[in-house]
Amino acid sequence: MSARTLSLHEAILQFGPGKRNGRRVVFTNGCFDLLHPGHIETLQNARGLGDALIVGVNSDRSVREMKGEGRPILPERERAEILVALEYVDGVVIFDEPTPREIIAALLPDVLVKGGDWSSDAIVGREEVEAAGGKVVSVPVVAGYSTTAILEKIRKLDASGGTDPK
C-alpha cells in the first residue's frame, strides 16, 4: 500500500492543525467505488481550495451498510490506491465508522468539501470545522455520473447480451 494511504494517527502527524506550516488543508470523503469523471472533477475542485487534499474513504463494511450487498465493487485498499495515484490527492484515510466525523474532528481541516447534492445542514463535520475557523464548501455535482448508474448500465448490457438496450 502507498505511503500516502494513512492511518488517522499518521494523517494527524502530517496534516493536523499543529503540522501545517502555513499549508491550507482540505478534506473530502466518499466511497469512490468506481472512480468516474464526476469524482475526478470534485477532487480537482477540492484540491483547488487549498495546498493539501486529504480524502476519507469509506471502508468496505461501511459501503455495504450504505449501498447494500454487492458493494463495494473494489476493495477499500484498491480504492485508496487509485485515489493516492492522483496528483492532487495528498493522502487517503480509510474509515470504518458510519461518518467521517472522527477524522474531521481530529484533523480540523481549513476547508471541508462535499458535493452539492448534500444539504448544508446534513454535512457531517460542519460544526467542528466552522468552530475551528474553517469553512465548508459545496462543489457542484457533475451531472450524468454516478457509480450506481454505471453499475445499472452494466447490468442492463449484461442482461441484453451486450447490446445497448437504450
C-alpha positions in Angstrom: 0.0 0.0 0.0 1.2 3.5 -0.8 2.8 5.7 1.8 0.1 8.2 1.1 -2.6 5.8 2.5 -2.6 6.9 6.1 -3.9 5.9 9.4 -5.8 8.6 11.3 -2.8 9.0 13.6 -0.4 9.4 10.6 -2.8 11.9 9.0 -2.8 14.0 12.2 1.0 13.9 12.4 1.3 15.1 8.8 -1.7 17.4 8.4 -3.1 18.2 11.8 -3.5 21.8 12.9 -0.1 22.0 14.5 1.7 20.4 11.5 0.6 22.6 8.6 3.3 25.2 8.4 1.0 27.6 6.6 -0.5 25.0 4.3 -4.2 25.1 3.8 -5.6 21.6 4.3 -8.8 20.5 2.5 -10.8 17.3 3.4 -13.5 15.5 1.5 -14.8 12.0 1.7 -16.8 9.3 -0.1 -17.0 5.7 -1.2 -15.2 6.2 -4.5 -16.3 2.7 -5.5 -15.8 3.1 -9.3 -13.8 6.3 -10.0 -15.6 8.3 -12.7 -15.3 11.8 -14.2 -17.6 13.2 -11.5 -15.3 12.1 -8.8 -12.3 13.5 -10.6 -13.8 16.9 -11.1 -14.9 17.0 -7.4 -11.4 16.1 -6.2 -9.8 18.6 -8.5 -12.2 21.3 -7.3 -11.5 20.4 -3.7 -7.7 20.5 -4.2 -8.0 23.9 -5.8 -9.3 25.2 -2.5 -6.1 24.6 -0.6 -2.5 23.3 -0.5 -3.1 19.7 0.5 -6.1 17.4 -0.1 -6.9 14.6 2.3 -9.6 12.1 1.3 -11.6 10.0 3.7 -12.7 6.6 2.1 -15.5 4.5 3.5 -14.4 1.0 4.5 -15.8 -2.0 2.7 -18.1 -2.7 5.7 -19.5 0.9 5.7 -20.0 0.9 1.9 -22.0 -2.4 2.3 -24.1 -0.8 5.0 -24.9 2.3 2.9 -25.2 0.7 -0.6 -26.2 -2.9 0.1 -24.9 -6.3 -0.8 -22.6 -6.4 -3.9 -21.0 -3.2 -3.0 -18.3 -2.1 -3.0 -17.1 -3.3 -6.3 -13.4 -2.6 -5.5 -12.0 -3.4 -2.0 -11.1 -0.4 0.2 -7.3 -0.8 -0.3 -7.7 -0.7 -4.1 -9.9 2.3 -3.9 -7.4 4.1 -1.7 -4.5 3.1 -4.1 -6.4 4.6 -7.0 -7.0 7.8 -5.2 -3.5 8.3 -4.0 -2.2 7.8 -7.5 -4.0 11.1 -8.4 -1.5 14.0 -8.3 -4.0 16.3 -6.5 -4.6 13.8 -3.6 -2.1 14.2 -0.8 -3.4 11.5 1.5 -6.2 9.0 2.0 -7.6 7.7 5.3 -9.9 4.7 5.3 -12.6 4.9 7.9 -14.9 2.3 9.3 -17.4 4.5 11.2 -20.7 5.4 9.6 -19.4 9.0 9.1 -16.0 10.7 8.8 -16.8 12.9 11.9 -13.8 11.4 13.9 -11.3 12.2 11.1 -12.7 15.7 10.6 -12.7 16.5 14.4 -9.1 15.3 14.7 -7.8 16.9 11.5 -9.8 20.1 11.7 -9.3 20.9 8.0 -9.3 24.5 6.9 -11.8 23.6 4.2 -14.4 20.7 4.3 -15.7 19.9 0.8 -18.9 18.0 -0.1 -20.8 17.6 -3.3 -23.7 19.9 -3.9 -26.1 17.0 -3.5 -25.7 17.3 0.3 -27.8 19.9 2.0 -25.8 22.3 4.1 -27.3 21.1 7.4 -26.5 17.4 6.5 -22.8 17.9 6.1 -21.0 15.9 8.8 -18.2 17.8 10.4 -19.6 21.2 9.6 -19.9 22.3 13.2 -16.3 21.2 14.1 -14.7 22.8 11.1 -16.6 26.1 11.4 -16.0 26.2 15.2 -12.3 26.0 14.5 -12.4 28.9 12.0 -12.6 26.7 8.8 -15.2 26.8 6.1 -17.5 24.3 4.4 -17.8 24.4 0.6 -20.3 22.6 -1.6 -19.0 21.9 -5.0 -21.4 21.2 -7.9 -22.1 17.6 -8.7 -21.2 16.7 -12.3 -24.4 15.7 -14.0 -24.6 12.3 -15.6 -22.2 10.4 -13.4 -22.8 8.1 -10.5 -21.4 4.7 -9.6 -24.9 3.4 -9.2 -25.9 4.5 -12.7 -22.7 2.9 -14.2 -23.5 -0.4 -12.4 -27.1 -0.3 -13.7 -25.9 0.2 -17.2 -23.5 -2.7 -16.9 -26.3 -4.9 -15.6 -28.6 -3.9 -18.5 -25.9 -4.6 -21.0 -25.2 -8.0 -19.4 -29.0 -8.8 -19.4 -29.3 -7.8 -23.1 -26.3 -10.0 -24.2 -24.0 -7.0 -24.6 -26.1 -4.8 -26.9 -27.1 -1.3 -25.6 -30.8 -1.6 -24.6 -31.4 2.2 -24.5 
